[in-house]
Amino acid sequence: MKDRTRFRRYEGGDPLAPPVDLAEALDAIGEDVMAGYSPERAMQEFLRRGGQDQRGLDDLARRVAERRRELLSRHNLDGTLQEIKELLDRAVLEERKQLARDAMMDDGDRAFREMQLDAAWSDGARPSPAAAVSELASYDWQSRQAREDYEKIKDLLGRELLDQRFAGMKQALENATDEDRARVNEMLQDLNDLLDAHRRGEDTDEQFERFMDQHGDFFPERPGNVEELLDSLAQRAAAAQRMRNSMTQEQRDELDALAGQAFGSPELMDSLSQLDANLQALRPGEDWGGSERMDGEEGLGLGDGTGVFQDLADLDQLSEQLSQSYGGARMDDLDLDQLARQLGEQAAVDARTLQRLEKALRESGTLKRDSAGQLTLTPKAMRQLGKALLRDVAQRLSGRQGQRDLDKAGAAGERSGATREWAFGDTEPWDVTRTVLNGVLRRAGDPDGPLVEIGDVEVQETEARTQAAVALLVDTSFSMAMDGRWVPMKRTALALHTLIRSRFRGDHLQLIGFGRHAEVMEIEQLTALDAMWDKGTNLHHALLLANRHFRKHPNAQPVLLIVTDGEPTSHLEPDGEVWFSYPPHPLTVAYAVRELDNARRLGAQTTFFRLGEDPGLARFIDSMAQRVDGRVVAPELDDLGAAVVGSYLGSRRGGRGGAGGSGGSGGPDLGGWFGGRGSWVG
C-alpha cells in the first residue's frame, strides 16, 4: 500500500499563543458603530488598525510599500551590460599582456593585433559592448584566458536570456556543454509545440504528460496541467517584458544586438521570440506594458532583474489584498505564502491571526447579515458592549481606580436590618449569624442533632422594590455630533439599557431620540444611528412620547431622564406637522413646558443632563427643573454615562434632589446613588 503520510513545516505561528481577543475587537467595533460606521466598515477599520498587541493591515501594507521602495532605490537595470563590459575589459587586458610577453611574435603582427584591440575596445574611446563583441568575433586570441573570458560573454547572454523565462537557468547552465544547449533548444521547441496546440484547442493530457516526463526538470514548481504551466511562464515573461520596458532605448538596442550571439545560436532567439508570442496570446491579461524607474547602484542581470520585477508584481498584488478596498474583499484573499516570501514568516503569522479574528467575529454570533445583506451587530454583541460600558460606569461611580469588575450579584432590595425565618420561595440572602446561633441553641437540648436544619435558617428582610417606567430622552440634533457628543450619548443609552435588562428586568425602559421630530428607538437602532443635518430640537414631541410610555405603566414609578445640548427649537402642531423656529419661539417653549407639567402630574422624577456651556441653555434648563422639582446635572462627556445611570439608581430609591446646576461628574450625590443602590454590576 502506498504510504500517503506527509509532513511539512508548521505554519500556524506560536502554538502556545493565546486565542484571538474578541473582546478588544468588539469594543473597538462598537465604538465605531456608535460613531456612525456600519458594522462591516467598523470591523474593517479594526482589522486595518490592529489591536494592542496585534499588527493590523495598515502596518503590513506599510511594510509592503517600504519593501517596494527599497527594491526600486537599490537596483538599476545595467547589470548584464556591466558584466559584459567587465568580461571585455579582462579579455582585452589579458590579450595585451600576452602580446607584450610573446617575444617571438612578429612586430608587425603584434602592432596589427594591438590596432584591432584598440579599434574594438580601448580606454580612450569605447564603442558599444555589442559592437565590440561583434568586431572581436573573428579575432584570433593569443591568450587562452582572454579567449575564455570572451566566450563567457556568449555563454552569459544565453544563460541570462533563458533565466528571464525560466528561473534558475543562469546557475543551472553555467559551464554548459553543447549537449546541454541542444537539450534546451529541444525543450523550447517542444514547449512551443505544446502551446501552439493549446492555443488551437488541440492539446491533450497525454501530450502534456509526455512533455513533463521529458523536460520536467526544467520546471521545479511541477505544474499539474497546461494552465498551471502557462500561469508560471506568463507571469515571469510579463515581468521580463516590464523590465525591458523600463530600460532606456540605448540599453534595449545593446541587448538586442548582443542577443543574436547568445550561445552562438540564432535558433535560441527564434525559439524565445516564439515563446513570448505564445504567452502573450494565451495570457493577454498579464501586465505586459508596465514599467518602473530604477536609479539604484546595484546592477541587475536579466534573470535577477526579472525576479525583482516579479517581486514588485507580488508586492503590488499584496498591497491590493491588504487594502481590502475592492468589492467582496475578505481576509481569506491574502496570499500568506507570498507575504512570507516578501516580508518574512512573522508577517504571515500576523495576517493569519487577522484572518482568524475576522472569521471568529463572523462566526461567533457577534455579527450577522440582515435581510438587505448588510452586516449588523447581533443582540449578543450588544449585550457584550453594554456590559463593558456598564463596568466603566461602575468604575466611575465607585471612584475606585483600576477596579473594573465587581464580584457581587444584584440584590432583591435594600436590607432593612430585620430577619425572619425562612419560608419556601424566599430568595433573600441568609443571615448566617442568626442561622448558626439558632443551630447552637437547638443543639444545647439535643447534642446529637444536625448542625443546621431548615428551621434554624433565617433570612434578611429587604425593603420592597418598586418598578420603574424609565424614559431616556436623548438629543439627536446635528449639534450633538458636531460638538463630539454623539458617541458619549450612545454609550450612555447602551449602558442604561444593559443595566435595566440585566439587573432590573421588571423596569420598563423606553429610548426616545429627538431632533427635528422625536422617535421611539430600539437600542440597536439608536447605536447605529448616523448623524444627519436636520435642523430642530423637538423636546415637545419627545415628552409626548415619554408621557405615553408612563401612562402605559400606571403602577410603575415614572423616571424621566433628558440629555440635551440645546433649547427646544421645534414642536408638533395639532395637525402633526413639525414647526421650526430659531431662536426658540415662545410657543415652542410653551408646548414643551406643558408636556413637562403633564409628566410631573404623572409623578415623574425628572433629571436634565445639560451638555455644553451655553448660558441661554443653562437658564432654560434650570427654570424647567425648578418648575417640576427636578434636578440638573452638567457632567463632563466622559462622565455622562455615570451621571445618567446614577440618576436612575437614585430615582428608583425615591430620592429627590433640589433643582440647580451642578458641575463636574454628575453632581455631589453620585456616590450616594451608587452606594445606595448596592451591587448592580457583575
N, C-alpha and C positions, 0 to 999 in steps of 0.2 A: 504493500500500500504506500502510496506517495505521501511523504511527510509534509503536511501543509502548515506546520508551525513556523511562525515568522516573528522575528524580534527586530525592533527598531529603536532608535534613540527616543527617550522620553521627552515629550514636548509640552507638558502640561504646566510648567512653572514649578514653583515650590509646593510639593505635596502637603507640607505642614502649614501652608499659609491659611489664614482664616477665610471663611466664606465671604462672598461679596456683601458689602454693607448696604442693605436696602434701606435702613433707617435714615442714613445720611442722604441717600439719593431721594427718598420720599420727602424729607424736609425741604431739600433744595427745589424739587419739582413743585411742591405745594406753594412755596414762596413765589415761584414764577407764575404759577397758575393764578394766584391771588393778585398778582401784578398785571394780569391781563393776557398772559401767554396761554395758548392752547396746551393741553396736556402733552400732545405729540411734540410740540416745539419745546416745551419745558423739559421733557426728557432728553431731547436732542441737545439742548443747551447744557444740561448736566453732563452728558457724555462728552461734550466739547471741552467743558471746564475741568472735568475730573473731580475727584474728591480730595480730602485732606491728605491721604497717603496714596492716591491713585492718579497717575498721569492720564490726562484726557486727550481727546482727538486733536485739540489745538496744539498741544505740546508735541505730539507725534508729527503733525503737519509742519510745525516749525522746524523740527529736525530734518524732515524730508527736504524742505526748502534750503536749509543750510547745507545739506549734503549735495544738492544740485548746484548751488553757488560754488561750493568747493571744487566740484569736478570741472566747472567751466573756468574758474580762475586759475586752476593749477596747470591745465594742459593747453597745448597747441597742436595743430594738425600737420606739422612739418617733420614728424618723427621718421617716416620712411625715407624721405628725401635727405634728411640729415645723416641717416645711417648709410645711404648710398654715397654721399659726399665723403664720409669718413673712410669708407672702403676704397673709394677712388684715391683719396689722399695717401692712404697706406700703400696701395698698389703702385702709384707713381713714385712715391718716395723709395720704396724697396727697389723698383726698377732703376732709378737714378743711382742708388748705391751700387747695384750690380754693374751698371755701365762704368762707374768710376773705378770699381775694383778689377774689372776684366782688362788686364794689361795686354792680352793677346788680341783684343778686338781692333779691327782697323779703325783708324781715327776718323775716316770719312763716314764709315758705318755708324760709329758712335755719335758723331755730330748729327747725322740724319735721324737717328733714333731720338736724340735729345730734342731735335726740332719737332718730331712727331708728338712727343710728350708735351712740349710747350704749346703746340697748337691745340691739343685736345684738352689739357688740364694743367694750367700754370698758375702760380701765385699772383702773377701780375694781372692777368685777365682771364677769369674763369667763365667759360660758356655754361650753358645749362648742363646738368648731370646727364640728361637724356642724350644730348649731342655728344658729350664726352664718351659715354658708353658706346654709342654708335660708331664714333670715329676710331675707338680703340678695339673694335670688334675684330679688325683684320691685323692688328699689331702683333708682331712675333715677340712675345715676352721672353726676356732672357733670365729673369728671376723667377724661380719656382714659387716663392712666397707671393710675389706680385701677381703671378698668373692665378694662384688660388684665391687671392683677395678679389680679383676681377671676376672670376667665375662665381664667387659668393654673391655678387650683385644679382646675377640672373636667378640664382637659386633663391635669394632673399625675396625678389619680386614675385616669383611663383608661389612661394610659401605665404607671403603676405596676401596675395590675391585670393588664395584658397582659404586662408584664415578669416578673411572677410565673410565668406559664405559658410564655412564650417569651423566652428570654434575649436581651437587646439591644433589645427593643421600646421601652424608655423613651427611648433615644437615637434610634432609627430614626424614631419618630413625633413627635419634637419639632417644633413648628410644623406639625403635620399639617393637611392640608386636609380638607374634607368628603368629597372623593373617596377620600382615604387611609382615613378612618374607615369609609366604606362598603365598601371593599375588605377591611378587617379583618373586618367583620361577615360578609361573603360567605365569607371563608376559614373562619371559625368555624362557619358553617352547613354548609359542605361537609365540614369535618373531622368534625363531629358525625354527619353522614350516613354518612361512611365508617366511623366507629367503631361506629355503630348496626348497620350491615350486617355488620361484622366480628364483633360480639357475637352476631349471629344466624347467623353462618356463611355469609352470602350475598355477601360482598365478593369481588371478582375482582382479578386483577393489573392488568387494564385500568383498573379504577376507581381503583386506587392511582396508576397512571402518569398518568392524567388529572389527578388531584389535584395530583401533584408538578409536572406541566407548568404548571399554572395558578398554584399557590401555593408552588412550591419555594423562592422567595427568602425566605420566612419561616422556612426550616429550613436554615441554613447547614451543619449537620452532614451533610446529604444522606443520610437513611436509605434503605436499599435495598429495604425492604419494610414492610408494615404493622407487623410485630412490632418492628422496629428503631425505627420511629416511635413506637410505644406505649411502648417502654422509655424513650426520652429524655423523652417528655412526662410519663410517670407518675413518673419519678424527680424531676423538677422540681416537679410538682404535689404530690407527697408532701412535699417539702421545704417548699413553701408552706403546706401544712396543719400541719406541725410548727411552723413559725413562728407560725401563728395560735394553735396550742395553747399556745405559750409566752407569749403576751400575757396581760395582765390582762383581766378581764371588761370593764372600762371602755374599754380600748383597742379590744377587739373590737367593742363597741357603737358606738363612734365611727366606726370604719372601715365597719361595716355601714351606718350611717346615711349616710355620705358616698358609699358605693359607688353608690347609685342615681343620683347626679348625675354619674357619670363620663361624660365626653364628652356629657353631656346626653342619654344614650341608655340607657333601661332594658333595651333589647334586648341590649346588651352583657353586662349582668349575667346575663340569662337564658341566653345562649349559654355564658358561662363556667361557670355552675352546671351546665348540661347536660354540658359537657366534663368537669368534675370527677367527675360521677356516672358517666360512661362509663369514665373512667380507673380509678376505684376498683373498678368492677365487673370490668374486664378485668385489672387488676393488684392483686388483693387482698393479695398477698404483700409489697407495699411497706409501709414503716413510715408508716402514716397516723396513728398515735396517739401518737407520741413528742413530747417537749418538752425544752426546755433553759432554764436560768436565765442571763440575761444582765444584768449590772449595770454595764456599762462606761459611758464618757462619750460615745462616738461613736455617734450615732443611725444606724440603718439604715432605708432606704426599703424598700418591699415587695419590689421586684425585687432590690436588692442583698442584702437580708436572706435572700431565698430562695436566692441564690447562696451566702451564708455557710452556710446550713443544708445545702446540697448539699456544701459543703466539709467540714462536720462529718461528714456521712454517709460521704464518701470517706475521711476520716481514721479513722473507726470501722472501715471495711472494711479499710484498710491495717493498722490495729492488729491485727485478727484474722488477716490474712495473715501479718504479721510474727511473731505469736505461735506459728504452726505447731503449735497445740495441738489441732487438730481431726483427725478420722480421715482418713488418706490424704493428709496435708499434704505438699506438695512446694514447693521454692523456685520452681518454674515458676509457681506460683499468684500470685506477686507481680505486681501491675499496675504495670509500670515507668513507663508514661505518667502514670498517676495519681500515682505517687511523685514524678516530676519536677515535675508541676504544684504539688504541695503543699510539697515540700522542696527543689526545685531539681535541676538536672541531675546534680550530683555524687552526690546520694543515689541516683539511678537507676543511675549508674555503679557505685557500691558494691554495690548489690543485684545488678546484673548479674554482677559479679565473684563474689559468693557463689553465684549460680546456676551459673556455670561451674565453681566449685570443687566444688559438690555433684555436678554431672554428671561431672566428672573423677574424683571419688572412686568413683562408682558404675560408671564405665566403664573405669577404668584397671586393673582386676584387684585393687584394694585391698579391696573389699567384695563379697560375693556373698550370695545368698539360699539358705538351707538348705531341706531338704525340708518344713519347717514354715512356710516363707515369711519367716523371720526373717533379718535381715542378720547376717553373720559376717565376721570378718577372714579373708582368704584366706592360703594359705601364703606368697604373695609379700609380703603386708603383714607377716606375722610375721617374715619374713627382714629386711625393711627396718627394722622396730622393733628386732630383735635386733642388727643392725649398728650402729644408733645407740647402743644401750645398751653394746655392746662398745667403741665408741670412747670413751665416757665412762669405762668401766672401765680402758681403756688409759691414758687421761689420768691417772687417779688412781694407777695402778701406776707409771707413769713419773715422776710428780711434775713434769711439765713443764706449767706453767700456760699455758693458751691453745692448746696443740697437741693437736688432736683427731684428725687423720688422719695415719697413718704410711704411707710410700710402699713399705715393704718387703713382700715376699711371704713366705709360710710356708716354712721350710726343711725338708729331709728329715730332719735330725737335727743334733745338736751336732757342730761341727767338731773333729776330733782333732788337727789340725796337720800331718798327713802328706798326701802327694799320691801319685797313681799315674796311669799312662797311661790315657787314655780308652778305654773299650770300648763296643761297641754296646749300647744300652739304659741306659747310665748317665744319671742325672738330676741328679747332684751338680753344683754350680757349678764353672766353670773356675777354675784357678789361673792368672791372667793372667800373672803374673811368670814362672813356670816355663815357660809356653807360649811366651812371647816369647823367653826365653833359649834354649830348645830350637831355635827357628827361627833365631836368630842363629848358634848353634854349627853347625847344619847348613849354613847358607849360607857359613860360613867355608871349607868344602871344595867348595861348589857355588854360586858367586856368582850364577849365573843362575837358581837355583831359586826357587820361590814363597816369599813372605814367611812364610807359615804353611801347613802341611799337616796332615792328620789325625794323623800320627804324632807331631807336636810337642805335641799337646794333652794337658795333664794336668789332672785334676780333684782337688778337695779331698775327702779322705776324711772321712766323718762317722760318728759313733757309731750303732750300731744303735738303732732306735726301737722300743720295746715298745708293744704295745697295752694299753689300759686299759679295765676294766669299771667305770664310774662310777655310783654310786648317790647321787643327791642327795635327801635326806630333808628335807622342809620341813613345819614345823608349821602346820597349817591350823585349829587350835583358835580359838575366838572371841576369845580374849585377843590374838591377833596382830592382828586387825582393830581391836579396841577400843583398843589402845595404839599404833596408827599404824604397824604393821609389815607390813601386808598388801601394800601396793604394793611396798615395797622387796624383800619376799620374792619376788614375782612377777618383778620386774625382774632379780633375781639369777638365777632359774631360766632366764629367757629369754636373758640374756647368756651363761650357761654353755652352754645348748643351741645357741645360734648359733655359739659358738666351736668346739664339737666338730663340729657338722655342716659347718662351712665350712673348718676348718683341720686337724682331727684326725678325719677321716672313718672311720678304722679303729677308733676307740674306740667303746665301747658305753655310751650314757647311758640311765639309767632315772630318771624323775622319780616320786617317791613322796610323796604328801601324807598326813599323818596327823593326824587329830583324834580323834573317838571310836573310829574304826577307820581303817585305812590303805587306800590305793588307788593303784595304778599309773595315772599320768595322762599323756596326750599334752600337749604344750606348749600347744596351743590350748585344751584343757580346763582346764588349770591357770590360764592367764592370764585366762580368762573366769569363773573360779570366784568365786561370791559368798559373802560371809561368812555363816555360819549359826550360830544359837545352839544349840550341841550340846556338852554337857559331855564332856570327856575328852581326854587326850593319850596316844595309843596308840603309844608308841615300840616296844613289843614286836612289834606287828603290822608296823610299818614295817621293822624289822630282819629279820623273817621274809622279807618280800618282797625286801629287798636281798640277803640271802644266797642266795635262789633265783636272783636275777639273776647273782650271782658264779658260782654253780655251772653256769649255762648257758654261761659263757665261761671254761672252766678254764685256757686258755692266756693269758689277759689279766691284767694287774696290777689287783687289786681296789682301788678308791678309794672310801672311804665318807665322805660329807660330810653333816653333820647340822645343820640350822638349827632352833633351838627357843627358846622363851621360858618354858618351864615343865617341871617334873618330870613323869615319867610317872604318869598317874592312871587308866589303863585298860589292860587286856590281853585277849588272846584265851584263852578257856577251851578245854580239849581238844575240846569239842563244837562249837566255832566261835562260841559266844556271846561278846559283849563284856561284860566285868566292870569296873565303875567304882567307884572309891573315892577320896574326898578327905578328909583328907590322903592322900598316896600310901601304899598298903598295902605291907608288906614283900614280899608275894607278887608284886605288880605289878612292883616293882623287881627281884625275883629273876628273873622271866621276861625282863625287858629285859636284865639282865646276862648271862643265859645265851645269848641270841642275839648279844650283843656279843662274847662269848667265841668263839662259832662264827665270827663274821666275822674275828676275829683268827686263828683256826686256818686260815681260808681265805687268809690273807696280806693282809688288807685294811689299807691305811693310812688311819687314821681321824682326822678333824678335826671337832671340835664348834665350832659358832658360837653363842655364848651371847648372847642378846638380853635386855636388862634388867639390873637391879642387885639382883635378889633373892638374898640371901645363901644361902638354902637351895638354890636352883638352882645357884649357883656351887660350893658344896661337893659337890653331887651330880655335876655335870659334871666337876669336877676329879678326883674319885675314879674316875669311869668312864674318863676319859682316861688316868690313871695305870695303870689295870688293863690297858689294851690298848696301852700305849706310844704313845698318840695325842697330839694337840695340842688346845689350847683357844684360841680367838680370840674376843675380846669387842669386835667392831667397833661404831663408830657406824653408825646406819642408812644414812647416805649412803655409807658405805664397805663395806657388806655385799657388794655385787657384786664389788668389787675383792678383798675378802678371800677369797671363795669361789673366784673364778677363779684368784687367786694360789695358793691351796692346791692346786687341781687341777694347775696347771702344775708346782708343786714336787713333788707326788706322782708325776708322770709321770717325773721325773728320778730317782726312787728315794730322795730325801732324806727323812729322818725327824727331826722336831724333838722335843724333850722335851716332856713334859706340863707344864701350868701355865697360869695365866691370863696374858693379855696384853691391855692396853687399846689405846685409840686405833684406828688404821685397820688392824687386822688383824695387829698384831704386828710385830716388828722384821725379819722375814725377807721382807717383801713385796717390797722392792727386789731381793733376791736371786732370788726366784721369777720376777719379770718379766725381769730381766737374764739369768737362766739359760735361760729358755725362748726368748729371742730375739724375732724379729719374727713375731707371730702374729695381727696385725690389719691389714687392708688398707683 
